[in-house]
């Protein structure tokens, strides 16, 4: 009776191997039969099993026995782990092994056979890892064909059941991360989930999943059928489930209920990455760091972009002030203009021995007034090329190629020695051929050669290339401005490696061999420094040529001519008349010179003869004849004079005439003379 008033707890742990419902496990209190308390101490010896006093209640999950984020469920004497995908086992310590599909770009797939009847309502799930944007993930196939397909389209999961619209997820899976994909078909509705996030739902009409149906992972046996859904999958597939059944690619230690694997074609165990850095896809000196099925490039300071393909050499301003930096494959180049004078030194170059491209053209811009000069000359053995100006026209002379005995000569259509900039390109019409016709293009106007010649590959090695003349010892002949010349797209730089802040790193280069610095920019002779314009004219520099802008009243190349030259009375002793672009003075007697400023000597060129004396007069001269001559210029000999008459009246006959006395005196003239006397 005393025991009846005390609470009594009895812990039962009863197991049985007999068939039937399991025995009770737990605690009982105040157990009475016919209101009579049953106290264990009064029970016959041997009548109890697995029974103790008190109520032992210990949480078996307190020690967190489930690994890999598994959920623990306490069961008094033990615990049960609910494992997250892809883990299995009593403690969730074993991971379902992934299968690597498409390793080495091989066509791979796996085939399983359904051996039960899941029916129409199913939950299909898998873990996917890929960087590809397309590929077939799973297909359910019966005797009539595939009736449910799950594939990647533009990186997104897409699912479609037979005779039903497709359903595409909103999130992309092609980022190289693991994604959990779930397709749930229930009551003719199909929903798509990505990592528990619902992506959408559509109505479907799908046949039930039956025993004997096949499940294809990664692709179908037929390549064409696989191509309809993005082709064979490349990446990893892990922990595929249909309801509670697994599609196990590789066995693990823990017991797993899986459908039978029928075929495994080119699928490798695990989820190893491709060797994406094996051939170093990073450019411009970038360092490749592999990621799963991908890589990242660590770019040096001079490069940017996913592959370091965007060279940023020019952002570091490596060129001198006169140069403009332009990116080149794997490097940069400094472009500028250069000024050449008649006495400028010729610049020499050589290839660096690493030029691999075909050299099929020469391009540059030029500004000159020189009628004849050499722009570029290069030779190696019998092969040579010369670009020159002949009588104001550009000319290419080339001897190279399979038939090096035939010289190609090509001249431009138009003259270029006008002091203006001209764009020039000499190029092969068909660079891929061993020999071809060439074309010269000046400011967009082309001329094609009549004969063929080879390319300029002989300039790659050991050839001396000269700018501005035929050679260093010959001297320069170009006077004017020249841009950076390019041969096959490789520059002949005016700035050597010692003149730039960063060494050029590109493989293909022409090296400047001349140590002397080049005069940068474009400047002609200072033609106005001598003040060639007169009378207040303004001099204009037209590049190695000047022009005078004359003030009002003046004209001529140097403003040396007055527009009305007579208005300033230039003739000192004469009359002015306008004549052509100038004037003419008609001098007064006794004056001479362009402006009648000089007095003349009338006797300087006199015509007095027979020893006569020239007598200067105001408006000329006269001749003082000797006794034996007479006439204006004393040209005639002086003939005798006869006189007749008396002392009161006489009559004289000249030039040998005879005087006759009579009533009236008269002269009888000699032959050749006439007149009264």
C-alpha positions as CSV (number, residue, x, y, z in Angstrom):
1,X,0.0,0.0,0.0
2,X,2.8,2.3,0.7
3,X,4.2,1.9,-2.8
4,X,0.7,2.7,-4.2
5,X,1.1,6.4,-3.4
6,X,4.5,6.7,-5.0
7,X,5.0,7.5,-8.7
8,X,6.8,4.8,-10.5
9,X,8.5,5.1,-13.9
10,X,9.5,2.0,-15.8
11,X,11.6,2.2,-19.0
12,X,10.8,-0.4,-21.5
13,X,13.2,-1.4,-24.3
14,X,11.5,-4.4,-25.8
15,X,12.5,-5.9,-29.1
16,X,11.2,-9.0,-30.7
17,X,12.1,-11.1,-33.6
18,X,8.5,-12.3,-33.9
19,X,6.3,-11.1,-36.7
20,X,3.8,-8.4,-35.9
21,X,3.8,-4.8,-34.8
22,X,7.0,-3.6,-33.0
23,X,7.1,-3.5,-29.2
24,X,6.8,-0.4,-27.2
25,X,9.9,1.6,-26.5
26,X,9.5,4.3,-23.8
27,X,8.4,4.9,-20.2
28,X,5.3,3.9,-18.3
29,X,4.0,5.3,-15.1
30,X,1.3,4.2,-12.6
31,X,0.8,0.9,-14.3
32,X,-2.3,-0.8,-12.7
33,X,-4.2,-3.9,-13.6
34,X,-7.6,-4.2,-12.0
35,X,-6.6,-1.1,-10.0
36,X,-3.8,-3.1,-8.6
37,X,-0.4,-1.4,-9.0
38,X,2.2,-3.5,-10.8
39,X,5.5,-2.9,-9.1
40,X,8.5,-4.4,-10.8
41,X,10.2,-5.5,-7.6
42,X,7.3,-7.8,-6.9
43,X,7.5,-9.4,-10.3
44,X,8.9,-12.9,-10.5
45,X,12.5,-13.3,-11.3
46,X,13.0,-13.8,-15.1
47,X,9.7,-12.5,-16.0
48,X,11.1,-9.2,-17.4
49,X,13.5,-8.4,-20.2
50,X,15.0,-5.0,-21.1
51,X,13.2,-3.2,-18.3
52,X,14.8,-0.8,-15.8
53,X,13.7,1.5,-13.1
54,X,13.3,5.2,-13.9
55,X,12.9,6.9,-17.2
56,X,16.1,7.3,-19.2
57,X,15.6,9.9,-21.8
58,X,18.7,11.0,-23.8
59,X,18.7,13.0,-27.0
60,X,20.7,11.0,-29.5
61,X,21.0,14.0,-31.8
62,X,22.7,16.2,-29.3
63,X,26.2,15.1,-30.5
64,X,25.3,16.1,-34.1
65,X,26.1,12.7,-35.6
66,X,24.8,13.5,-39.1
67,X,27.5,14.9,-41.5
68,X,27.3,17.0,-44.6
69,X,24.4,19.1,-43.3
70,X,22.2,16.1,-42.7
71,X,19.2,16.5,-40.4
72,X,19.2,14.3,-37.3
73,X,16.0,12.6,-35.9
74,X,16.1,11.3,-32.3
75,X,14.7,7.8,-31.8
76,X,15.3,7.2,-28.1
77,X,17.8,4.5,-28.4
78,X,19.3,5.7,-31.7
79,X,19.0,8.4,-34.3
80,X,18.2,8.6,-38.0
81,X,19.9,11.0,-40.5
82,X,18.0,12.6,-43.3
83,X,20.7,13.3,-45.8
84,X,20.8,16.2,-48.3
85,X,21.7,15.5,-51.9
86,X,24.1,14.0,-52.9
87,X,25.0,12.3,-49.6
88,X,24.0,8.9,-48.4
89,X,24.6,6.5,-45.5
90,X,23.7,6.3,-41.8
91,X,25.7,9.4,-41.0
92,X,25.4,11.1,-44.5
93,X,29.1,10.5,-44.8
94,X,29.2,9.0,-48.3
95,X,28.6,11.1,-51.5
96,X,27.1,9.8,-54.6
97,X,29.8,9.8,-57.3
98,X,29.3,12.2,-60.2
99,X,29.8,11.2,-63.8
100,X,31.9,13.4,-66.1
101,X,30.2,13.6,-69.5
102,X,31.9,14.9,-72.7
103,X,35.4,14.6,-71.3
104,X,37.8,15.4,-74.2
105,X,34.8,16.4,-76.3
106,X,33.7,12.8,-76.6
107,X,30.1,11.8,-77.2
108,X,29.0,10.2,-73.9
109,X,25.8,9.0,-72.3
110,X,24.4,6.6,-69.7
111,X,21.3,4.3,-70.0
112,X,19.2,3.0,-67.0
113,X,16.1,0.7,-67.0
114,X,13.0,1.3,-64.9
115,X,12.1,-1.8,-63.0
116,X,9.0,-0.6,-61.1
117,X,5.9,1.5,-62.0
118,X,6.4,5.1,-60.7
119,X,3.2,6.1,-62.6
120,X,2.3,9.6,-63.8
121,X,3.1,11.6,-60.7
122,X,6.9,11.7,-60.4
123,X,9.6,13.9,-58.9
124,X,12.8,13.8,-61.0
125,X,15.9,15.6,-59.7
126,X,19.6,15.8,-60.4
127,X,22.7,17.9,-59.7
128,X,24.3,19.5,-62.7
129,X,27.6,21.3,-63.3
130,X,28.6,22.7,-66.7
131,X,29.9,25.7,-68.6
132,X,28.2,24.7,-71.9
133,X,25.0,26.5,-72.9
134,X,23.4,23.6,-74.6
135,X,23.2,19.8,-74.2
136,X,20.7,17.0,-73.4
137,X,20.5,16.2,-69.7
138,X,17.9,13.5,-69.4
139,X,15.3,11.7,-71.6
140,X,12.6,9.2,-70.5
141,X,12.0,6.8,-73.4
142,X,9.4,4.1,-73.9
143,X,8.7,1.8,-76.9
144,X,7.1,4.8,-78.8
145,X,10.0,7.2,-78.2
146,X,11.0,9.8,-75.8
147,X,8.1,11.3,-73.8
148,X,10.0,13.6,-71.4
149,X,13.2,15.6,-72.1
150,X,15.3,17.9,-70.0
151,X,18.0,19.9,-71.8
152,X,20.0,23.1,-71.7
153,X,19.0,25.9,-74.1
154,X,21.0,29.1,-74.0
155,X,22.4,28.0,-70.7
156,X,18.9,27.6,-69.1
157,X,17.1,24.3,-68.1
158,X,14.3,23.5,-70.4
159,X,11.8,20.6,-70.0
160,X,9.1,19.3,-72.3
161,X,6.7,16.4,-72.0
162,X,5.1,14.7,-75.0
163,X,2.5,16.7,-76.8
164,X,3.0,19.6,-74.2
165,X,4.6,23.0,-74.3
166,X,8.1,23.4,-73.1
167,X,9.0,25.1,-69.8
168,X,12.3,27.1,-69.5
169,X,13.9,28.3,-66.3
170,X,14.8,31.9,-65.7
171,X,18.2,31.3,-64.2
172,X,21.3,30.2,-66.2
173,X,23.1,27.0,-65.3
174,X,26.2,27.4,-67.4
175,X,28.3,29.2,-64.9
176,X,30.4,26.2,-63.7
177,X,28.6,26.0,-60.3
178,X,26.6,23.1,-59.0
179,X,22.8,23.5,-59.5
180,X,20.0,21.3,-58.2
181,X,17.4,20.7,-60.9
182,X,14.0,19.3,-60.0
183,X,11.0,18.4,-62.3
184,X,7.8,17.6,-60.6
185,X,4.8,16.1,-62.5
186,X,1.7,15.9,-60.5
187,X,-2.0,15.8,-61.5
188,X,-1.2,16.7,-65.1
189,X,0.9,19.7,-64.0
190,X,4.6,20.0,-64.5
191,X,6.8,22.4,-62.5
192,X,10.5,23.2,-62.8
193,X,12.6,24.1,-59.8
194,X,16.2,25.3,-59.6
195,X,17.7,25.0,-56.1
196,X,14.1,24.9,-54.7
197,X,13.1,28.1,-56.6
198,X,10.1,27.5,-58.7
199,X,10.8,28.6,-62.3
200,X,7.4,27.9,-63.8
201,X,4.5,25.4,-64.3
202,X,2.7,24.1,-67.4
203,X,-0.1,21.6,-68.0
204,X,1.0,18.4,-69.5
205,X,-0.4,15.2,-71.0
206,X,2.3,12.6,-70.3
207,X,2.1,8.8,-70.2
208,X,2.9,7.1,-66.9
209,X,6.4,5.9,-66.2
210,X,6.4,2.1,-66.5
211,X,8.7,-0.8,-65.9
212,X,10.8,-1.4,-68.9
213,X,11.1,2.3,-69.8
214,X,14.6,3.7,-70.3
215,X,16.3,6.8,-68.8
216,X,19.1,8.4,-70.9
217,X,21.6,10.7,-69.3
218,X,23.8,13.1,-71.3
219,X,22.5,12.2,-74.7
220,X,20.9,9.6,-76.8
221,X,22.5,6.8,-78.8
222,X,21.6,8.5,-82.0
223,X,23.6,11.7,-82.6
224,X,21.0,13.3,-84.8
225,X,18.3,12.9,-82.1
226,X,20.6,14.3,-79.5
227,X,21.4,17.3,-81.7
228,X,17.7,18.3,-81.7
229,X,18.2,19.1,-78.0
230,X,21.5,20.8,-78.0
231,X,23.7,17.8,-78.7
232,X,25.7,15.7,-76.2
233,X,26.0,17.2,-72.7
234,X,29.5,18.3,-71.5
235,X,29.8,18.6,-67.7
236,X,29.0,16.6,-64.6
237,X,25.7,14.9,-63.5
238,X,25.3,13.7,-60.0
239,X,22.6,12.1,-57.7
240,X,19.9,11.5,-60.3
241,X,16.6,10.4,-58.6
242,X,13.1,9.4,-59.8
243,X,11.0,9.7,-56.6
244,X,13.1,7.8,-54.0
245,X,15.0,5.6,-56.4
246,X,18.5,6.6,-57.6
247,X,20.2,6.3,-61.0
248,X,23.6,5.5,-59.6
249,X,26.5,5.8,-62.0
250,X,29.1,4.4,-59.7
251,X,28.5,2.3,-56.5
252,X,29.3,3.5,-53.0
253,X,29.7,1.8,-49.7
254,X,26.2,2.7,-48.4
255,X,23.3,0.6,-49.6
256,X,21.3,2.6,-52.2
257,X,18.1,1.7,-54.0
258,X,19.0,2.3,-57.7
259,X,17.7,1.5,-61.1
260,X,19.9,-0.8,-63.1
261,X,22.7,0.8,-65.2
262,X,22.6,-0.8,-68.7
263,X,25.2,1.2,-70.5
264,X,27.9,3.8,-69.7
265,X,29.6,5.3,-72.8
266,X,32.6,7.6,-72.4
267,X,31.6,8.7,-69.0
268,X,34.4,9.1,-66.4
269,X,34.2,8.9,-62.7
270,X,34.2,12.1,-60.7
271,X,33.9,15.7,-61.8
272,X,37.4,16.7,-62.9
273,X,38.0,19.9,-64.9
274,X,39.5,20.2,-68.3
275,X,43.1,21.3,-68.5
276,X,42.0,24.7,-69.7
277,X,45.4,26.4,-69.0
278,X,47.5,23.7,-70.9
279,X,47.9,25.9,-74.0
280,X,47.7,29.2,-72.0
281,X,44.9,31.1,-73.7
282,X,45.9,34.4,-72.0
283,X,47.5,36.9,-74.3
284,X,50.0,39.7,-73.9
285,X,51.9,38.0,-71.1
286,X,48.8,37.1,-69.0
287,X,49.0,34.3,-66.5
288,X,46.3,31.6,-66.7
289,X,44.7,30.3,-63.5
290,X,42.4,27.3,-64.0
291,X,38.8,27.1,-62.7
292,X,36.5,24.2,-63.2
293,X,36.1,23.8,-66.9
294,X,37.3,27.3,-67.3
295,X,40.1,29.7,-66.5
296,X,40.8,33.3,-65.5
297,X,43.6,35.4,-66.8
298,X,45.7,37.6,-64.5
299,X,46.7,40.4,-66.9
300,X,49.8,42.5,-66.6
301,X,49.5,46.3,-66.3
302,X,49.6,46.8,-70.0
303,X,46.7,44.5,-70.9
304,X,43.0,44.0,-70.1
305,X,40.1,41.9,-71.2
306,X,39.0,38.3,-70.4
307,X,42.0,36.9,-72.3
308,X,44.2,40.0,-71.7
309,X,43.6,40.6,-75.4
310,X,43.1,44.3,-75.0
311,X,46.6,45.7,-75.0
312,X,46.9,48.9,-72.9
313,X,50.5,49.7,-73.6
314,X,49.5,53.1,-74.9
315,X,47.8,54.0,-71.6
316,X,51.3,54.2,-70.1
317,X,52.4,56.8,-72.7
318,X,55.5,55.0,-73.8
319,X,56.2,57.3,-76.9
320,X,58.2,60.6,-77.0
321,X,56.1,63.8,-77.3
322,X,56.3,63.7,-81.1
323,X,55.1,60.1,-81.3
324,X,51.5,58.8,-81.2
325,X,51.1,55.3,-79.6
326,X,49.1,52.7,-81.5
327,X,48.4,49.2,-80.2
328,X,49.9,46.4,-82.2
329,X,49.5,42.6,-81.8
330,X,51.3,41.8,-78.5
331,X,52.7,45.3,-78.2
332,X,52.7,48.9,-79.5
333,X,54.3,51.2,-81.9
334,X,55.1,54.9,-81.9
335,X,53.9,56.6,-85.1
336,X,55.0,60.1,-86.1
337,X,56.0,62.4,-89.0
338,X,59.6,63.1,-89.8
339,X,61.2,66.1,-91.6
340,X,63.9,65.5,-94.1
341,X,66.2,68.1,-95.6
342,X,68.6,67.9,-98.5
343,X,71.5,67.3,-96.0
344,X,69.6,65.0,-93.7
345,X,71.1,61.7,-92.8
346,X,69.6,58.5,-94.3
347,X,67.9,56.2,-91.7
348,X,68.7,52.5,-91.8
349,X,66.7,49.5,-90.6
350,X,66.9,45.7,-90.4
351,X,64.4,43.0,-89.6
352,X,64.7,41.4,-86.2
353,X,64.6,37.8,-87.6
354,X,61.2,37.0,-86.1
355,X,58.9,38.3,-88.9
356,X,56.6,35.5,-90.0
357,X,53.9,37.3,-92.0
358,X,54.0,37.9,-95.7
359,X,55.2,41.4,-96.6
360,X,53.1,42.4,-99.5
361,X,52.7,46.2,-99.3
362,X,54.3,49.5,-98.5
363,X,52.3,52.4,-97.2
364,X,53.1,55.9,-96.0
365,X,52.1,59.6,-96.3
366,X,54.3,62.2,-97.9
367,X,54.6,65.9,-98.4
368,X,57.3,67.4,-100.6
369,X,58.1,69.8,-103.4
370,X,61.1,68.0,-104.6
371,X,60.9,66.8,-108.2
372,X,63.4,64.0,-107.9
373,X,64.3,62.1,-104.8
374,X,64.6,58.6,-103.2
375,X,62.1,57.8,-100.5
376,X,63.0,54.2,-99.7
377,X,65.6,51.7,-100.9
378,X,66.3,48.2,-99.8
379,X,68.3,45.3,-101.3
380,X,69.6,41.8,-100.5
381,X,71.7,40.2,-103.2
382,X,70.0,40.6,-106.6
383,X,66.7,41.5,-105.0
384,X,65.8,45.1,-104.4
385,X,63.0,47.6,-104.0
386,X,63.1,51.4,-104.6
387,X,60.4,53.9,-104.0
388,X,61.2,57.3,-105.5
389,X,59.9,60.5,-107.1
390,X,60.8,61.0,-110.7
391,X,59.8,64.3,-112.3
392,X,57.1,64.8,-109.5
393,X,55.6,61.3,-110.0
394,X,55.9,58.4,-107.6
395,X,57.7,55.4,-108.9
396,X,58.2,51.8,-107.6
397,X,61.0,49.7,-108.9
398,X,61.0,46.1,-107.7
399,X,63.0,43.0,-108.6
400,X,62.2,39.9,-106.6
401,X,60.2,36.7,-106.6
402,X,60.5,33.6,-108.8
403,X,61.7,35.5,-111.8
404,X,64.1,38.0,-110.2
405,X,65.6,38.9,-113.6
406,X,62.5,40.9,-114.6
407,X,62.2,44.4,-113.1
408,X,58.8,45.8,-112.3
409,X,58.4,49.5,-112.7
410,X,55.2,51.2,-111.6
411,X,54.4,55.0,-111.8
412,X,51.6,57.0,-110.3
413,X,48.9,58.7,-112.4
414,X,49.4,62.1,-110.8
415,X,52.3,64.3,-109.7
416,X,52.7,64.7,-106.0
417,X,55.4,67.4,-105.7
418,X,53.0,70.1,-104.8
419,X,53.7,70.6,-101.0
420,X,50.5,68.9,-100.0
421,X,50.0,65.6,-98.0
422,X,49.4,62.5,-100.1
423,X,48.5,59.0,-99.0
424,X,50.4,56.3,-100.8
425,X,50.2,52.5,-100.9
426,X,52.1,50.0,-103.1
427,X,50.6,46.5,-102.8
428,X,50.4,43.1,-104.5
429,X,47.0,42.5,-106.1
430,X,47.1,38.9,-105.0
431,X,49.3,38.6,-101.9
432,X,48.7,34.8,-101.6
433,X,50.5,34.1,-104.9
434,X,54.3,33.8,-105.3
435,X,54.1,36.6,-107.9
436,X,51.5,39.1,-108.8
437,X,50.8,42.4,-110.4
438,X,51.3,45.4,-108.2
439,X,49.1,48.5,-107.7
440,X,50.1,52.0,-106.6
441,X,47.3,53.9,-104.9
442,X,47.7,57.6,-104.4
443,X,44.9,59.4,-102.6
444,X,42.5,56.7,-103.7
445,X,43.5,56.6,-107.4
446,X,45.2,53.4,-108.5
447,X,47.5,52.3,-111.3
448,X,48.3,48.6,-111.9
449,X,51.6,47.3,-113.2
450,X,51.9,45.5,-116.5
451,X,54.3,42.8,-115.2
452,X,54.4,40.6,-112.2
453,X,56.8,40.4,-109.3
454,X,57.1,38.7,-105.9
455,X,56.5,40.0,-102.4
456,X,58.9,41.8,-100.1
457,X,59.8,38.8,-97.9
458,X,63.5,39.3,-98.7
459,X,63.4,42.2,-96.3
460,X,62.7,40.0,-93.3
461,X,66.3,39.1,-92.6
462,X,69.7,40.5,-93.4
463,X,68.4,43.2,-95.8
464,X,69.4,46.8,-95.4
465,X,66.5,49.2,-95.6
466,X,67.1,52.9,-96.1
467,X,64.7,55.8,-95.7
468,X,65.5,59.1,-97.4
469,X,68.1,58.0,-99.9
470,X,70.0,55.1,-101.5
471,X,72.2,54.4,-98.5
472,X,74.1,55.8,-95.6
473,X,77.3,56.6,-97.5
474,X,75.4,57.9,-100.5
475,X,73.5,60.6,-98.5
476,X,70.0,61.7,-98.4
477,X,68.0,63.0,-101.3
478,X,64.5,63.4,-99.8
479,X,63.4,66.9,-98.8
480,X,60.0,67.1,-97.2
481,X,57.9,65.3,-94.6
482,X,57.3,61.5,-94.3
483,X,54.9,59.6,-92.0
484,X,55.9,56.4,-90.4
485,X,56.4,53.9,-93.2
486,X,54.8,50.5,-92.9
487,X,56.0,47.4,-94.7
488,X,53.4,44.6,-94.5
489,X,51.9,46.4,-91.5
490,X,55.2,46.5,-89.6
491,X,56.4,50.0,-88.9
492,X,59.8,51.5,-89.7
493,X,59.9,53.5,-86.5
494,X,61.6,56.9,-86.1
495,X,62.2,56.2,-82.4
496,X,64.6,53.4,-81.4
497,X,64.1,51.3,-78.3
498,X,66.3,53.7,-76.3
499,X,64.0,56.6,-77.2
500,X,60.8,55.0,-75.8
501,X,59.9,54.5,-72.1
502,X,58.8,50.9,-72.5
503,X,60.7,48.4,-74.7
504,X,58.6,47.1,-77.6
505,X,57.6,43.5,-76.9
506,X,55.9,42.4,-80.2
507,X,57.7,39.6,-82.0
508,X,57.7,41.1,-85.5
509,X,59.8,44.3,-85.7
510,X,62.0,46.3,-88.0
511,X,64.8,47.7,-85.9
512,X,66.2,51.2,-86.3
513,X,69.9,50.9,-86.7
514,X,70.8,54.6,-87.1
515,X,71.8,56.1,-83.8
516,X,71.1,59.7,-84.7
517,X,67.7,61.1,-83.6
518,X,65.2,61.9,-86.3
519,X,63.7,65.4,-86.6
520,X,60.1,64.9,-85.7
521,X,57.0,66.7,-86.9
522,X,56.7,68.4,-90.3
523,X,58.4,71.7,-91.0
524,X,59.8,73.2,-94.2
525,X,62.5,75.7,-94.7
526,X,61.9,79.2,-93.1
527,X,61.3,80.8,-96.5
528,X,59.9,84.1,-94.9
529,X,62.9,84.8,-92.7
530,X,64.6,86.8,-95.5
531,X,61.6,89.0,-95.9
532,X,61.2,88.4,-99.6
533,X,58.0,90.5,-100.0
534,X,58.6,94.2,-100.8
535,X,56.6,97.4,-100.2
536,X,54.8,96.1,-97.1
537,X,53.8,92.7,-98.6
538,X,53.0,89.9,-96.1
539,X,54.9,86.6,-96.6
540,X,53.0,83.3,-96.3
541,X,54.9,80.1,-95.8
542,X,53.5,77.4,-98.2
543,X,56.0,74.7,-97.2
544,X,59.3,75.3,-99.0
545,X,57.6,78.0,-101.0
546,X,56.4,81.5,-100.1
547,X,53.6,83.7,-101.4
548,X,53.3,87.5,-101.0
549,X,50.1,89.2,-100.1
550,X,50.5,92.7,-101.5
551,X,49.1,95.9,-100.1
552,X,46.9,98.2,-102.3
553,X,48.7,99.6,-105.3
554,X,51.3,96.9,-105.5
555,X,51.5,93.6,-107.4
556,X,54.0,91.0,-108.6
557,X,55.5,87.8,-107.0
558,X,57.3,90.0,-104.4
559,X,55.0,93.0,-104.5
560,X,57.6,94.8,-106.6
561,X,55.2,96.2,-109.2
562,X,52.9,99.1,-108.8
563,X,49.4,98.5,-110.2
564,X,49.8,102.0,-112.1
565,X,53.5,102.4,-112.3
566,X,53.2,105.8,-114.1
567,X,51.4,107.4,-111.2
568,X,54.6,107.9,-109.3
569,X,56.3,109.6,-112.3
570,X,59.2,107.2,-112.5
571,X,60.6,108.8,-115.7
572,X,62.9,111.7,-114.6
573,X,63.4,113.2,-118.0
574,X,60.9,111.6,-120.3
575,X,57.3,110.5,-120.7
576,X,55.9,107.3,-118.9
577,X,53.6,104.8,-120.6
578,X,52.1,101.6,-119.0
579,X,53.6,98.5,-120.7
580,X,52.5,95.0,-119.7
581,X,53.0,94.6,-116.0
582,X,55.3,97.5,-115.8
583,X,56.0,100.8,-117.5
584,X,58.3,102.3,-120.2
585,X,60.0,105.6,-120.3
586,X,60.4,107.6,-123.5
587,X,63.4,109.8,-122.7
588,X,63.9,113.4,-123.6
589,X,66.9,114.3,-125.8
590,X,70.1,114.1,-123.9
591,X,68.9,111.5,-121.3
592,X,68.9,107.8,-121.2
593,X,68.3,104.9,-118.7
594,X,65.2,102.9,-117.6
595,X,63.9,106.0,-115.9
596,X,65.7,108.6,-118.1
597,X,67.8,109.5,-115.2
598,X,71.2,109.5,-117.0
599,X,72.5,112.4,-119.2
600,X,73.7,111.4,-122.6
601,X,77.0,112.5,-124.4
602,X,75.8,113.5,-127.9
603,X,79.4,113.1,-129.2
604,X,79.9,109.6,-127.7
605,X,78.6,107.9,-130.9
606,X,78.8,110.9,-133.4
607,X,78.9,110.3,-137.1
608,X,81.3,113.2,-138.1
609,X,83.8,111.9,-140.6
610,X,87.0,113.0,-142.4
611,X,88.5,114.2,-139.2
612,X,85.7,116.6,-138.5
613,X,85.2,117.8,-134.9
614,X,82.0,117.0,-133.0
615,X,80.5,120.1,-131.4
616,X,78.1,119.4,-128.4
617,X,74.8,121.3,-128.5
618,X,71.7,121.6,-126.4
619,X,69.7,119.0,-128.4
620,X,72.4,117.2,-130.2
621,X,75.7,117.8,-131.9
622,X,77.1,119.3,-135.1
623,X,80.2,118.6,-137.1
624,X,82.9,121.1,-137.7
625,X,84.3,120.0,-141.0
626,X,87.9,120.4,-142.2
627,X,88.7,122.4,-145.3
628,X,88.5,119.4,-147.6
629,X,85.0,118.2,-146.4
630,X,81.5,119.4,-146.1
631,X,78.0,118.3,-145.3
632,X,76.1,117.7,-142.1
633,X,78.4,115.0,-141.0
634,X,81.3,116.2,-143.2
635,X,80.7,113.1,-145.4
636,X,81.3,114.9,-148.8
637,X,84.6,116.3,-150.0
638,X,84.7,120.1,-150.4
639,X,84.7,121.2,-154.1
640,X,86.2,124.5,-155.4
641,X,84.2,127.8,-155.4
642,X,84.1,130.2,-158.3
643,X,83.3,133.9,-158.0
644,X,82.3,136.3,-160.8
645,X,81.2,140.0,-160.8
646,X,82.9,143.2,-159.7
647,X,83.6,145.0,-156.6
648,X,80.1,146.2,-156.3
649,X,78.3,142.9,-156.9
650,X,79.6,139.3,-156.9
651,X,78.1,135.9,-157.5
652,X,79.5,132.7,-156.0
653,X,79.1,129.1,-157.3
654,X,79.8,126.2,-155.0
655,X,80.8,122.6,-155.5
656,X,82.8,123.2,-158.6
657,X,80.2,125.2,-160.4
658,X,81.5,127.8,-163.0
659,X,80.3,131.4,-162.6
660,X,79.5,133.2,-165.9
661,X,79.5,137.0,-166.1
662,X,76.8,138.6,-168.1
663,X,73.8,140.7,-167.8
664,X,72.8,138.2,-165.1
665,X,75.5,136.1,-163.4
666,X,74.7,132.4,-163.2
667,X,76.3,129.1,-162.2
668,X,76.9,126.2,-164.5
669,X,76.7,123.1,-162.1
670,X,78.8,120.0,-162.2
671,X,77.2,116.7,-162.8
672,X,75.3,115.6,-159.7
673,X,74.6,119.1,-158.4
674,X,71.8,121.5,-159.1
675,X,70.4,124.8,-157.8
676,X,71.2,128.5,-158.6
677,X,74.5,128.3,-157.0
